[in-house]
Amino acid sequence: MDTLYRTLRSIPFRRGPRRWVGGICGGIAAKFGWDPTLVRIVVLISFILPFIGPAAYVIAWILLPWQDNTIPLERVFPGTQRPL
């Protein structure tokens, strides 16, 4: 699991500081310089598609790191703790 967490932290994407629910839309908007409201509207429209929109959002919510590099999945399945 440590390899997975390191890989997730290495991608240049974080949940946005201007978040409403999970910060996914705010993170996408901050990464590409888009308006967060526009990204939220597109994501809400994608929720009309069966399974794709909600599933993608939930997966992103579980795997993407916050601004402080913490990952929600890591709270449930912590990596191995190695002594210094």
N, C-alpha and C positions, 0 to 999 in steps of 0.2 A: 504494500500500500504506500510505502514511502516514495517509491518511484512515481506512482501516480500523482501523489500530492506535489512532488517536485516539478513534474511536468505541467500540472495545472498552474502552479505559481510562476512558471517560466513564460507562459503565454502573456503577451502584452495587453491584457484585458482585465479590467476590474469592474465590479459592480459600481454603478455611478453614485456619486455623493448626493445627487438630486433624485432620490428614490421615493417611490410611493409605496410599493409593496415589497418586492424583492431586490429592486435596483438593477434588474436586467436591462430594461429599456433605457434607464439613465446611463448605464455603462456603455451600451451601444451608441447612444447619442454622443456621449463624451469622447469615445474612441474615434468616431468619424466626423465630429463637429456638426452634428445635426441637431435639430430642435427636439427635445425630449417628448414634447406633446405629439409631434408627428410620428415619432417611433412608437409611442403608446397606441396611437390610433391604428397603425399598421399591424401591431401585435394583436390588438383586439379584433381586427378584421380577420387575422389568421386563425383566431379561435373558432371561427365559423366552420373552418375545414375540420372534418372529423379526425380526431386524434392528433393530427400534426401540430397544431398550435399549442394546445395545452401540454402535450407530452414534451415538446421541445422546451417550453418555458420551465416546466418542472425539472427536467434534466439540467438545464442551465442553472436553475436556482440551487440545485444540489451540488453541482460541480464547480461553479465559478467562485473565485476568491473575492472576499470583501476588500475594501481599501487597505485594511490592516493585514492582508494576506491570510486570514483565517478562512477555512473552507468548511461549509456546513456538514459535508459527508465525513470530515475528519472528526467531528464531534461524536458521531455515531460509531465510526470505525477508526479509532486512533492508530497512527503509525507506531512502529516500534520505537521505544525510547532507548536511545543509546547513551551510556554514560560518557561524559566529556573526558 
